[in-house]
Amino acid sequence: MPDPLCLLFDCDGTLVDSEPLLAEVMAKYLTQAGLPFHADDYMTDFRGSRFANIVAHLERVHGEIDDALRQRIETAMRAEMHERMTSELEPIDGVVPALEALGSLPRCVASNGPETKIRRALDSTGLRGFFGDNIYSAYTVGSWKPEPGLFLHAGRDMGFVPADCIVIDDAAVGVRAALAAGMRVIHINRFPDRERTPAGAIGIHGMHELPRAVERLMPAVAAANL
């Protein structure tokens, strides 16, 4: 018999504090390509979004760029992120004790980012040992949040039905994807002054609250299986 539930973690902004760095690098290369973009734009409007969707939005506003330029800026952006994550990336505050407190519950990472980026983030922050090879990328699955496909694939591959999965995500696109997948959701709302936790999700403000939030959900999961 499997354990009572599986934990599906987002990566950027949930496990690792990569979003300010990503916003800075993204702004640099998008602006160079003629698509004006500020780091604050990412943090306020696009957190967790697929890079291609951000580019498409900017092109609708500022005009299209050619395919070759689009590919060059994405390649350059990801190369710089890859290098800077090694020396600058930090785990989210409180994540290690939270993961330790969750014991042996099955868990994985399910992120909109490329798999190489996810692995680099976990390796450079020392978090890889909590997840092993249980890593799922939207680029591999072919479904990006806010669509539910990534979470559905990850939960199924881990051996769990949606009702027995809990998604932990800090971004609205991830929360919407998890709710659409029929999974329980813990929203790490680090910006409560400008973001609301959607109905159907449990809102917390930091990793130190996560073990208790998971504990609260476990009786509900057990009752649903009776």
N, C-alpha and C positions, 0 to 999 in steps of 0.2 A: 504494500500500500504506500502511495506517495505521502510526503508530509502534507499538512493541511492546506498550505498555500505557498505560492511562489511570489517573490518580490522582483518586480521589473523596474530597474532604475534608469532614468535619463542620465546623461553624462554631463554636458556643459551646463554649468550653473547649478547642478544638483550634486554631483560628486566632486567636480573640479571647478575652480574659480577662473574659468577660461574666457568668460564672456567679455569682460573689459578688454582683454588682450585681443580677442577676435574682433571686437568692434573697432579697435584702433587700426589693426592690419587691414580689415575690410575697407574702412574709410580711406585709407591711403591709396589702395589700388583702384577702387571704384572711382574716386575723384580724379586720379591720373587718367582714367579711361574716358573722362568726360561725363561721368554720372555723379554729380555732386552728392556727397554722403558724409555725414558726421557720425562720430562714434556714438553720440547720444541718440541718433536716429535708431541705431540697432537696439540700444538698451530700452528705449521707450516704445518702439513700434514693431520690431522684427525679431525679438528674442526667440530662439528656437526654430526660426523659419529656415527653409531650404535656401541655400545660396542662389540657386537658379530662380527662385520665386522673387527674391529681393532684386536681382538684376532685371527681371521682367517688369517689375513694378517701376523701377527707376527708368527703364527704357520707355515706358508708357508716358512718363512725365517729361523726360529730357530728350527723347529721341533714341532710335535704335543704334547700336554699335554693330560692327561686322562680327561674324562668327569667329574669325581668327583672333581678333582683339579680345573677345569674350573669353576664349580659351586661354589666351596668354595671361590675362589678369587672374583667372582662377588658379592656374598653375603656379604663378608667382606668389599669390596670396597664401596658398596651401604650403608652399615650400618655406616661406618665412614663418608661418605658424608652427610648422614642424620643428624648425630650429629653435624658435623662441620658447616653445613649450618645455624644451629640455632644461633650460636654465631659469625660467621665470614662472612657470606654472605651479600653483599651490592647490592642495586639496581644500574643499569647502570646510570652513570652521566647524569642528565637531563631528566630521564624518567618520573618522576612525573609531572613536568610542561608540558611536551609534551602530556602525556595522558590527563591531565586536559584541555589542549588547543583543543584537539580533540572532546571535548564535549560529546554528547550522541550517537555518531556513534556506531552502533553495533560492537562488538569486541570479539575475543576469543584468546586463546592460543593454538597453535598446535605444539607439540614438539616431537622429537624422544625419549625423556626420559620417564620413567615410570610415571604413574599418581601421585603416592605418592611423587615422587621427585619434580614434577611440583608444586603440592600443597604446599609442604614444602617450596620451593623457594619463591612462592608468599606470603605465610603467614609470613615467617621470614623477608621479606623485606617490608611488608606493602602494597603490590601491589594487594592483592587478591580482594579488593573492586572494582577495576577497571574492573574485569572480572567475578566475581561471580563464578558460576559453569560452565561457558563456557570454559571448559578445555578438550583438545583432545590429547590423547597420542597414539603414534605409536604402543605401546604394546597392547592397547585396540583395535585399528582399524586393526592391523595386516599388516600395510604398513609403511615402513620407508623411509624417504628422503634419496636419491634423487628421489625415486619413487613418483608420484603425488598423490597416494591414500589418504594419510593423509589429505592433503589440500582439496582434492575433497570431502572427507567425512565431514570435518569440515564445509566447505562452504555450502554444501547441508543441513546439520543438522541445521545450522543457518538460513536457508531459502533463500539462495542466489545462483544464477548461477555463474559459474567461472568468467565470464566477469564483474561481479559486486563485485568481491573480490579483495582486495589489500593485498598482503603478505608483511610483514616486517621481514626481516631475515638478520643476519650478516654473515652466512656461505654459502660457495659455494654450498653445498649439498641442502640447503634450497632454494636458488635462482633457481637452476636447477629444483627442484621439482615444484616450483611455476610456472615457465615458461612452464614446461611440462603439468601442469594442465590448462593452458590457462588463468592464472590470471595475473593481473598487479603486479609488484614487485618493492619494495623499498629495495635496498641492503645497509645496514649500513656497509660501508667499513671502518673499523677502522684500517686497515693495508694497506693503499694504496701503500706503498713502495714495497709490495710483492704480492698484490692481485689486480686483475682487476675486475671491475663490468662487468658481461656478457652483451652482446648485448640484448636489450629488457628490461633491468631493469634500474631503476633510481638509481644512486649512490649518497649517502650522507655520511658524515663522523661522524655524531653524532646525538643524539636524539634531540638536539636543532633545527635541520633542518627538523625534521619529519613533523610537522604540515604544513609547507609550501609545502613540497613534496606531501602530501596527497591532499592539496588544488589544486595543479597543475593537479592532476589526475582526480579530480571530474568532470570538464567539459568534459573530454574524456569519462568517464563512462556515463554521461548523453547523450552525442552525440551518443554513441553506442546503446542506448536504444530508439532512435527516430525512 
